[in-house]
Amino acid sequence: MSLPNTIIYFTAYEQLKCFMGYKRDNLNPIVPGIAGGSARILAVMFISPIELIRTKKMAAKLSYTDLHKILRDSVELNGFRTLWRGLVPTLWRDLPFS
């Protein structure tokens, strides 16, 4: 999970800095902060479902078949938003360090 998270974060960070007009000769301290926060939000949104699956599997020591059934039933009952449960606390944890 760390590798995709890092790839998404740093790629988005650099692209957002360029998009916001950050230049080495014009060091605006606000742009890296906004780009870092936005990139972290994007990375967490992509990784959050994977982290939820990993946590469920490790907490209950489920087989992949059982895990698939639980996730399928959860999505059928609560919709796809259930895959992003815990997104807000994760952002509260990660965003200050970005």
Beta strands, then each sheet from edge to edge (+ up, - down):
end
